[in-house]
Amino acid sequence: MVYKTRGTCSSEIHFDVIDNKLSNVRYTGGCNGNLKGIGKLVEGMDVDDAIRRLDGITCGMKPTSCPDQLAKALKQYKASC
């Protein structure tokens, strides 16, 4: 799935879900090293666990963040299934 982010330095999140587990999480733009780290940390994680852990994280004064945007992307994915 490709999710267009809003309110963050990254512009897109690409990811796969296999048996309700996250796979191949990749961000376009943003803080390269940090976002690669997020991708590695959530690899193989249950979608619901990732949402629970990442939802609501902010970045500085912004009301969202790249991890929060991943939670939003996963919620959209779940709603489309």
N, CA, C and O atoms as a GROMACS GRO file, in nm:
protein
  324
    1MET      N    1   0.085  -0.117   0.000
    1MET     CA    2   0.000   0.000   0.000
    1MET      C    3   0.090   0.123   0.000
    1MET      O    4   0.200   0.121   0.053
    2VAL      N    5   0.040   0.228  -0.060
    2VAL     CA    6   0.108   0.358  -0.058
    2VAL      C    7   0.015   0.457   0.010
    2VAL      O    8  -0.101   0.470  -0.028
    3TYR      N    9   0.066   0.526   0.111
    3TYR     CA   10  -0.012   0.625   0.185
    3TYR      C   11   0.056   0.760   0.170
    3TYR      O   12   0.175   0.772   0.196
    4LYS      N   13  -0.019   0.861   0.129
    4LYS     CA   14   0.030   0.998   0.118
    4LYS      C   15   0.020   1.064   0.255
    4LYS      O   16  -0.090   1.081   0.308
    5THR      N   17   0.134   1.101   0.311
    5THR     CA   18   0.135   1.161   0.445
    5THR      C   19   0.089   1.306   0.440
    5THR      O   20   0.089   1.370   0.336
    6ARG      N   21   0.049   1.355   0.559
    6ARG     CA   22   0.005   1.494   0.573
    6ARG      C   23   0.071   1.554   0.697
    6ARG      O   24   0.067   1.495   0.805
    7GLY      N   25   0.132   1.669   0.682
    7GLY     CA   26   0.187   1.741   0.796
    7GLY      C   27   0.323   1.694   0.844
    7GLY      O   28   0.364   1.726   0.955
    8THR      N   29   0.394   1.618   0.760
    8THR     CA   30   0.527   1.569   0.799
    8THR      C   31   0.628   1.596   0.687
    8THR      O   32   0.591   1.631   0.575
    9CYS      N   33   0.753   1.579   0.720
    9CYS     CA   34   0.860   1.596   0.621
    9CYS      C   35   0.856   1.486   0.516
    9CYS      O   36   0.890   1.508   0.400
   10SER      N   37   0.816   1.366   0.557
   10SER     CA   38   0.802   1.257   0.458
   10SER      C   39   0.677   1.282   0.374
   10SER      O   40   0.584   1.348   0.420
   11SER      N   41   0.677   1.230   0.253
   11SER     CA   42   0.561   1.253   0.165
   11SER      C   43   0.478   1.127   0.140
   11SER      O   44   0.361   1.136   0.105
   12GLU      N   45   0.539   1.010   0.159
   12GLU     CA   46   0.467   0.884   0.137
   12GLU      C   47   0.521   0.776   0.230
   12GLU      O   48   0.636   0.780   0.275
   13ILE      N   49   0.434   0.679   0.257
   13ILE     CA   50   0.476   0.558   0.326
   13ILE      C   51   0.432   0.441   0.240
   13ILE      O   52   0.316   0.432   0.200
   14HIS      N   53   0.525   0.351   0.213
   14HIS     CA   54   0.497   0.228   0.138
   14HIS      C   55   0.509   0.112   0.236
   14HIS      O   56   0.604   0.107   0.315
   15PHE      N   57   0.415   0.020   0.232
   15PHE     CA   58   0.424  -0.096   0.320
   15PHE      C   59   0.339  -0.209   0.267
   15PHE      O   60   0.248  -0.189   0.186
   16ASP      N   61   0.370  -0.329   0.315
   16ASP     CA   62   0.291  -0.449   0.285
   16ASP      C   63   0.240  -0.504   0.417
   16ASP      O   64   0.300  -0.482   0.522
   17VAL      N   65   0.129  -0.574   0.410
   17VAL     CA   66   0.077  -0.646   0.526
   17VAL      C   67   0.055  -0.790   0.482
   17VAL      O   68  -0.016  -0.817   0.386
   18ILE      N   69   0.118  -0.882   0.555
   18ILE     CA   70   0.106  -1.025   0.526
   18ILE      C   71   0.063  -1.093   0.656
   18ILE      O   72   0.134  -1.088   0.756
   19ASP      N   73  -0.054  -1.157   0.654
   19ASP     CA   74  -0.109  -1.222   0.773
   19ASP      C   75  -0.115  -1.126   0.891
   19ASP      O   76  -0.079  -1.162   1.003
   20ASN      N   77  -0.161  -1.004   0.866
   20ASN     CA   78  -0.177  -0.897   0.965
   20ASN      C   79  -0.044  -0.852   1.028
   20ASN      O   80  -0.043  -0.793   1.136
   21LYS      N   81   0.067  -0.879   0.960
   21LYS     CA   82   0.200  -0.837   1.006
   21LYS      C   83   0.259  -0.739   0.906
   21LYS      O   84   0.246  -0.757   0.785
   22LEU      N   85   0.326  -0.635   0.957
   22LEU     CA   86   0.387  -0.535   0.871
   22LEU      C   87   0.513  -0.587   0.804
   22LEU      O   88   0.590  -0.664   0.863
   23SER      N   89   0.533  -0.544   0.680
   23SER     CA   90   0.650  -0.585   0.604
   23SER      C   91   0.688  -0.473   0.508
   23SER      O   92   0.602  -0.401   0.457
   24ASN      N   93   0.817  -0.459   0.482
   24ASN     CA   94   0.868  -0.364   0.381
   24ASN      C   95   0.822  -0.221   0.402
   24ASN      O   96   0.780  -0.156   0.306
   25VAL      N   97   0.828  -0.170   0.524
   25VAL     CA   98   0.788  -0.032   0.551
   25VAL      C   99   0.899   0.061   0.503
   25VAL      O  100   1.014   0.052   0.547
   26ARG      N  101   0.862   0.152   0.411
   26ARG     CA  102   0.958   0.246   0.354
   26ARG      C  103   0.892   0.383   0.344
   26ARG      O  104   0.778   0.396   0.300
   27TYR      N  105   0.965   0.484   0.385
   27TYR     CA  106   0.918   0.622   0.376
   27TYR      C  107   0.986   0.691   0.259
   27TYR      O  108   1.099   0.657   0.224
   28THR      N  109   0.917   0.786   0.198
   28THR     CA  110   0.975   0.874   0.096
   28THR      C  111   0.992   1.010   0.160
   28THR      O  112   0.897   1.067   0.212
   29GLY      N  113   1.116   1.062   0.158
   29GLY     CA  114   1.144   1.190   0.221
   29GLY      C  115   1.161   1.174   0.371
   29GLY      O  116   1.162   1.063   0.423
   30GLY      N  117   1.174   1.286   0.438
   30GLY     CA  118   1.187   1.284   0.583
   30GLY      C  119   1.328   1.254   0.629
   30GLY      O  120   1.423   1.260   0.550
   31CYS      N  121   1.343   1.223   0.756
   31CYS     CA  122   1.473   1.196   0.819
   31CYS      C  123   1.514   1.052   0.789
   31CYS      O  124   1.468   0.959   0.855
   32ASN      N  125   1.597   1.034   0.692
   32ASN     CA  126   1.630   0.904   0.636
   32ASN      C  127   1.664   0.798   0.741
   32ASN      O  128   1.602   0.692   0.743
   33GLY      N  129   1.759   0.825   0.826
   33GLY     CA  130   1.802   0.725   0.923
   33GLY      C  131   1.693   0.690   1.023
   33GLY      O  132   1.672   0.572   1.053
   34ASN      N  133   1.625   0.791   1.075
   34ASN     CA  134   1.518   0.766   1.172
   34ASN      C  135   1.406   0.684   1.109
   34ASN      O  136   1.352   0.594   1.173
   35LEU      N  137   1.371   0.715   0.987
   35LEU     CA  138   1.260   0.645   0.923
   35LEU      C  139   1.298   0.503   0.882
   35LEU      O  140   1.214   0.413   0.884
   36LYS      N  141   1.424   0.482   0.845
   36LYS     CA  142   1.470   0.345   0.822
   36LYS      C  143   1.461   0.267   0.953
   36LYS      O  144   1.425   0.149   0.953
   37GLY      N  145   1.495   0.333   1.064
   37GLY     CA  146   1.488   0.269   1.195
   37GLY      C  147   1.346   0.229   1.231
   37GLY      O  148   1.323   0.120   1.281
   38ILE      N  149   1.250   0.317   1.206
   38ILE     CA  150   1.110   0.284   1.232
   38ILE      C  151   1.070   0.163   1.149
   38ILE      O  152   1.005   0.072   1.200
   39GLY      N  153   1.108   0.163   1.022
   39GLY     CA  154   1.075   0.050   0.935
   39GLY      C  155   1.128  -0.082   0.990
   39GLY      O  156   1.058  -0.183   0.987
   40LYS      N  157   1.251  -0.081   1.039
   40LYS     CA  158   1.311  -0.203   1.094
   40LYS      C  159   1.242  -0.243   1.224
   40LYS      O  160   1.220  -0.362   1.249
   41LEU      N  161   1.207  -0.146   1.307
   41LEU     CA  162   1.145  -0.177   1.436
   41LEU      C  163   1.006  -0.237   1.422
   41LEU      O  164   0.966  -0.321   1.502
   42VAL      N  165   0.932  -0.194   1.320
   42VAL     CA  166   0.794  -0.245   1.305
   42VAL      C  167   0.787  -0.368   1.213
   42VAL      O  168   0.680  -0.428   1.199
   43GLU      N  169   0.898  -0.405   1.150
   43GLU     CA  170   0.899  -0.522   1.061
   43GLU      C  171   0.851  -0.645   1.137
   43GLU      O  172   0.906  -0.680   1.241
   44GLY      N  173   0.747  -0.710   1.086
   44GLY     CA  174   0.692  -0.830   1.147
   44GLY      C  175   0.595  -0.803   1.261
   44GLY      O  176   0.539  -0.896   1.318
   45MET      N  177   0.574  -0.676   1.294
   45MET     CA  178   0.484  -0.640   1.404
   45MET      C  179   0.339  -0.652   1.361
   45MET      O  180   0.304  -0.621   1.247
   46ASP      N  181   0.255  -0.697   1.450
   46ASP     CA  182   0.112  -0.702   1.426
   46ASP      C  183   0.060  -0.562   1.399
   46ASP      O  184   0.099  -0.467   1.467
   47VAL      N  185  -0.028  -0.548   1.301
   47VAL     CA  186  -0.081  -0.416   1.262
   47VAL      C  187  -0.144  -0.345   1.380
   47VAL      O  188  -0.120  -0.226   1.400
   48ASP      N  189  -0.224  -0.415   1.459
   48ASP     CA  190  -0.292  -0.352   1.573
   48ASP      C  191  -0.192  -0.306   1.680
   48ASP      O  192  -0.211  -0.201   1.742
   49ASP      N  193  -0.086  -0.382   1.702
   49ASP     CA  194   0.018  -0.342   1.796
   49ASP      C  195   0.089  -0.216   1.748
   49ASP      O  196   0.116  -0.126   1.826
   50ALA      N  197   0.119  -0.210   1.619
   50ALA     CA  198   0.185  -0.092   1.563
   50ALA      C  199   0.097   0.031   1.578
   50ALA      O  200   0.145   0.138   1.616
   51ILE      N  201  -0.031   0.017   1.549
   51ILE     CA  202  -0.123   0.131   1.564
   51ILE      C  203  -0.123   0.178   1.710
   51ILE      O  204  -0.111   0.298   1.736
   52ARG      N  205  -0.137   0.085   1.802
   52ARG     CA  206  -0.143   0.118   1.944
   52ARG      C  207  -0.015   0.191   1.991
   52ARG      O  208  -0.022   0.283   2.071
   53ARG      N  209   0.100   0.149   1.940
   53ARG     CA  210   0.227   0.209   1.983
   53ARG      C  211   0.256   0.344   1.917
   53ARG      O  212   0.316   0.430   1.980
   54LEU      N  213   0.213   0.363   1.793
   54LEU     CA  214   0.252   0.481   1.716
   54LEU      C  215   0.148   0.592   1.713
   54LEU      O  216   0.182   0.708   1.690
   55ASP      N  217   0.023   0.558   1.735
   55ASP     CA  218  -0.086   0.655   1.724
   55ASP      C  219  -0.069   0.770   1.823
   55ASP      O  220  -0.049   0.748   1.942
   56GLY      N  221  -0.076   0.892   1.771
   56GLY     CA  222  -0.073   1.011   1.856
   56GLY      C  223   0.064   1.069   1.884
   56GLY      O  224   0.074   1.171   1.951
   57ILE      N  225   0.171   1.006   1.834
   57ILE     CA  226   0.306   1.062   1.854
   57ILE      C  227   0.316   1.192   1.775
   57ILE      O  228   0.278   1.198   1.658
   58THR      N  229   0.367   1.296   1.839
   58THR     CA  230   0.383   1.426   1.773
   58THR      C  231   0.530   1.452   1.744
   58THR      O  232   0.618   1.384   1.797
   59CYS      N  233   0.556   1.552   1.660
   59CYS     CA  234   0.693   1.592   1.624
   59CYS      C  235   0.705   1.742   1.650
   59CYS      O  236   0.650   1.823   1.575
   60GLY      N  237   0.777   1.778   1.755
   60GLY     CA  238   0.789   1.920   1.789
   60GLY      C  239   0.652   1.980   1.814
   60GLY      O  240   0.573   1.926   1.892
   61MET      N  241   0.624   2.090   1.749
   61MET     CA  242   0.496   2.158   1.764
   61MET      C  243   0.389   2.106   1.669
   61MET      O  244   0.274   2.150   1.674
   62LYS      N  245   0.426   2.012   1.582
   62LYS     CA  246   0.330   1.956   1.487
   62LYS      C  247   0.234   1.861   1.559
   62LYS      O  248   0.275   1.793   1.654
   63PRO      N  249   0.110   1.855   1.516
   63PRO     CA  250   0.014   1.764   1.581
   63PRO      C  251   0.027   1.619   1.536
   63PRO      O  252  -0.048   1.533   1.582
   64THR      N  253   0.122   1.591   1.448
   64THR     CA  254   0.144   1.455   1.396
   64THR      C  255   0.293   1.431   1.382
   64THR      O  256   0.374   1.518   1.414
   65SER      N  257   0.330   1.314   1.334
   65SER     CA  258   0.470   1.277   1.312
   65SER      C  259   0.472   1.166   1.209
   65SER      O  260   0.368   1.116   1.168
   66CYS      N  261   0.591   1.127   1.166
   66CYS     CA  262   0.602   1.015   1.072
   66CYS      C  263   0.550   0.884   1.134
   66CYS      O  264   0.482   0.809   1.065
   67PRO      N  265   0.581   0.855   1.262
   67PRO     CA  266   0.522   0.734   1.321
   67PRO      C  267   0.368   0.743   1.330
   67PRO      O  268   0.299   0.645   1.303
   68ASP      N  269   0.317   0.859   1.367
   68ASP     CA  270   0.171   0.879   1.375
   68ASP      C  271   0.108   0.861   1.237
   68ASP      O  272  -0.001   0.805   1.226
   69GLN      N  273   0.175   0.908   1.133
   69GLN     CA  274   0.123   0.892   0.998
   69GLN      C  275   0.118   0.745   0.958
   69GLN      O  276   0.028   0.704   0.885
   70LEU      N  277   0.214   0.665   1.005
   70LEU     CA  278   0.209   0.522   0.979
   70LEU      C  279   0.088   0.461   1.047
   70LEU      O  280   0.020   0.376   0.989
   71ALA      N  281   0.059   0.504   1.170
   71ALA     CA  282  -0.062   0.454   1.239
   71ALA      C  283  -0.186   0.490   1.160
   71ALA      O  284  -0.276   0.407   1.146
   72LYS      N  285  -0.193   0.611   1.108
   72LYS     CA  286  -0.308   0.653   1.026
   72LYS      C  287  -0.318   0.568   0.898
   72LYS      O  288  -0.427   0.529   0.856
   73ALA      N  289  -0.203   0.542   0.837
   73ALA     CA  290  -0.200   0.459   0.716
   73ALA      C  291  -0.253   0.319   0.747
   73ALA      O  292  -0.329   0.262   0.668
   74LEU      N  293  -0.213   0.263   0.860
   74LEU     CA  294  -0.256   0.130   0.898
   74LEU      C  295  -0.406   0.126   0.930
   74LEU      O  296  -0.474   0.028   0.900
   75LYS      N  297  -0.456   0.233   0.990
   75LYS     CA  298  -0.601   0.241   1.015
   75LYS      C  299  -0.676   0.245   0.882
   75LYS      O  300  -0.780   0.180   0.866
   76GLN      N  301  -0.624   0.322   0.786
   76GLN     CA  302  -0.687   0.327   0.654
   76GLN      C  303  -0.682   0.190   0.588
   76GLN      O  304  -0.781   0.146   0.529
   77TYR      N  305  -0.569   0.123   0.598
   77TYR     CA  306  -0.557  -0.012   0.543
   77TYR      C  307  -0.663  -0.104   0.604
   77TYR      O  308  -0.732  -0.175   0.530
   78LYS      N  309  -0.677  -0.104   0.735
   78LYS     CA  310  -0.773  -0.190   0.802
   78LYS      C  311  -0.917  -0.159   0.758
   78LYS      O  312  -0.998  -0.250   0.741
   79ALA      N  313  -0.947  -0.030   0.740
   79ALA     CA  314  -1.081   0.011   0.699
   79ALA      C  315  -1.114  -0.036   0.558
   79ALA      O  316  -1.230  -0.055   0.524
   80SER      N  317  -1.010  -0.055   0.476
   80SER     CA  318  -1.031  -0.095   0.336
   80SER      C  319  -1.042  -0.246   0.318
   80SER      O  320  -1.076  -0.293   0.210
   81CYS      N  321  -1.012  -0.322   0.422
   81CYS     CA  322  -1.015  -0.469   0.413
   81CYS      C  323  -1.154  -0.524   0.435
   81CYS      O  324  -1.173  -0.646   0.431
   0.00000   0.00000   0.00000
